[in-house]
Amino acid sequence: MRAFVITAPGRAEVQEVPEPEPEPGQVVVDVHLVGVCGTDEEFWTGHMAYLHTGHAQYPLRPGHEWTGTVSQVGAGVSTDWIGKRVTGDTMLGCEACVPCRAGNHHVCAQRYEVGIRGGFPGALAEKLAVPARALHEIPAPIDDVTAALVEPGANALRAALACDPQPGQYVLVFGPGTIGILVSLFLRARGVEVHLVGTTETSRDFARSLGFEVVASVEEIPRPRYNAVVDATNGAGVPQSALARVAPAGRLVLIGLAPVPTEIDTRDLVLNDITAVGILSGSPGLVPTITDYASGRVDPRPIVAATVGLWELDAVLNGTRPSDAGAGPKILVDPRRSAK
């Protein structure tokens, strides 16, 4: 089968690799769509932290935001899975440690991360083998595009819920990219007034096109303080700027990651009784995200700008948007497409 493999910073190939066979407890999924994530871009540039801690190494096959149909099952897995449309958890814990036993497998120290950590091959291929325990069935109301956005949506939903959203509250979101927009959509669906901060007019215009009326540059933020502030950027200076906008007894939610260490003044946290929350992984948010999508409460599809094939992906990772791309921040990949 064909798979997209990053072999070194700035270098990748579409390779012919053996099709996976399901091990006991696993299934094989025929992959339909895969989202391109900022983590994939970090592997492309060589900046991804796991490359420097030994948790990941080249060559690697990325792809952790995916959907497809189960085509094979391994020993111990019900054949009822065959033919079902699914997505899957990125985080694969050991199932034996204290965090795993407490339901926090996404912070298991020995975890694999699909397409990211521990050499577990990702979904940027025609087929993917994953444990059946990681699967989530996609209900009929959700199409493939929406299903491919469950994983980033689950991260965003966790960030939105960490704001402790209440109708009538004001939340400020730094970064109108994929995660920032999804956070904003989940917050709006819960009756919150969302203001967004973007560094480019293009990103701000796109956010306005989704019905967000207050979208500003940093200099134009209309309120001095907010009930909660979300950092969904990779800007090293944003966490402290975000903290400065949190009202006393409010919440600071951090889901973005800068490529360098960042600082916040803990005196601002303590003296204002502010709760700071870090979000790693969408694992605990997958089920409620599917529920929100299936109900129509949140529709993530407008964020998708284009769908490309495996052979076009290196250009996308290098910063080139497809010529027919829309205004949204998200690019999807269809591994079944033939080379042009």
Steps between C-alpha positions, in 0.01 A plus 500: 500500500598864472609699807640847561830477688708789635862391473677811634419866567354641179512165319223248434405222260186318396621143551367156419483321835350167611132506586443459874366177644290531815668366811286355779276777631553713189301595192608622158328812374473607136583869539267753338623841620780631720545849642833682475591627846754740646673198653557360150651834400734483800621158388554644152713787635678288760378716789272239657605452862474119486780493242730648762384288795529169315126430491500531119755462226524504121381340282143534623149486361284777647123537506288491816177677394325239289188314401438184300324164487605185684596231247670234716504394864759311697458224753275590789320781314133471409430470130217748559760772447549405134341758273451759773610860448735599779752741635745424777678626809854622436623405846563130565584446867656195659172420685693399815642817657326726752393765242361232267307332779357840593379558144781740412677291238582816304769581759637146535879528508531189282234599249518474125352783296371406156720665240693691766670310781665165549524413131129417465419550128248773425204529269665668201473176310235296329458276804558533874522236775377614843377336820126442502488660846592832338209499254195726503218428258385785278120537493313547173436877535875566490666504158865413437621861506342556840627163624857596410458802728396304810852478644586872476144576606545290814809701594310820439194385696717420800646851480154651471371305801809598699373860472203392715271661243174655619243683285568871491868472582779650290793289384802622303671256262850574372556332162228454235662189355350150500497453879413860583203501263377165627531619862298806404229293331460276806488803730243679285283190500495530880375858505835673550591822321834429333754763397797388288849641455687440174832626368401509131209663322441177308445297817285773651285524187444125504388508862256781416361291214391242759290759679741610771442873521791600723826396336792728574872555499672508839481879500124495436381260775182670619477384862762535771416164663319177412346215696745271323778535244627223270845490342470293181817636339868413479610849603753506783368828637132415485458315834593808704290726275209262543543490878489878514148488353352251748257645753552423869379146581500426127674236295807484276490207258817401317476268200756655264868410514784737418825362356695656790443524876242760604444696818206615709511702820359272769427805716227587252353154551517500879397857575201477265399145599522388136476135397749399229425185299719319249337279237680196359306273265141469397464152653246590771309719253448261209155372598345842580650644180334229291175578684526874428582437134224243452238732653599787272579713804845562353590472130878500448498456122548868408857489636605258222670686216595210270559127469822375341667168421812354658721634220392857570563487872866596505413831332227561758740429787744738335242778524348491150121507497322322213399736220132420554513531880228688680554742786491246785810390690463121461635274226383139472672211320329220310756215481292327231563774242731417212800714416428780257 
